[in-house]
Amino acid sequence: MGEPVVSGVAHDLSGATFAVVGIAGVPTDWARVFRSLANAELTLGPLPATDPAARDITPPSRNVTPPSVLELNAYLMYAVGRAARRRLAERLDARGLRLWHLTVMALLSDLGPQMKTVLATRLAMNASDLGKIVNDLVRVGEADCVRDPADRRRVVVRLTPAGEESLRSLSAEIASTDDEILAPLDTGERAQLASLLRRVHSHLEPASADPARERPAPSA
């Protein structure tokens, strides 16, 4: 019991012998499984090393990607994206942050101070969820909420100097993560990949407005 993969031989009540290979996602009592399936008392044991069948019953790796799937670009983007997201999440987690924290910080850096409602709309987030992200950033001193100098009735979120420095540091770490993921590619190939990904991204999402036009004008 307790093995997710098993291979060997099974003997039924008549004495007949047959080879078995079992794979499960969790540790499994294989004897119990086969007794239930065959409705017979089965005993499992390893194949003798001299048995030719032993060479043919090698448990397959659970980490092998079917070759045909590698022909699907959508799958490749998913798999690479998942690996990249995992590495990025590890970097952020070390700082007590999540991907949404980074996204909000980057947007504030690109566009300048913004109202929470505007941030939520731009990021297609629920206003309550956006509020929690902002509160997290405020609590650690990387953002604050202040009156808009151009309209004192409005409250805007802005990065603090500490937040700006943190974002610069995070950006450097993310660049390091890029290097790990794109290690097989040379500089030219990386630039070409980035260009192609941006084209696909712009195809899938509406074109964003020019950030320079939307940055609040400096107060007098």
Order of alpha helices (4+ residues) and beta strands (2+ residues): beta-beta-alpha-beta-alpha-alpha-alpha-alpha-beta-beta-alpha-alpha-alpha
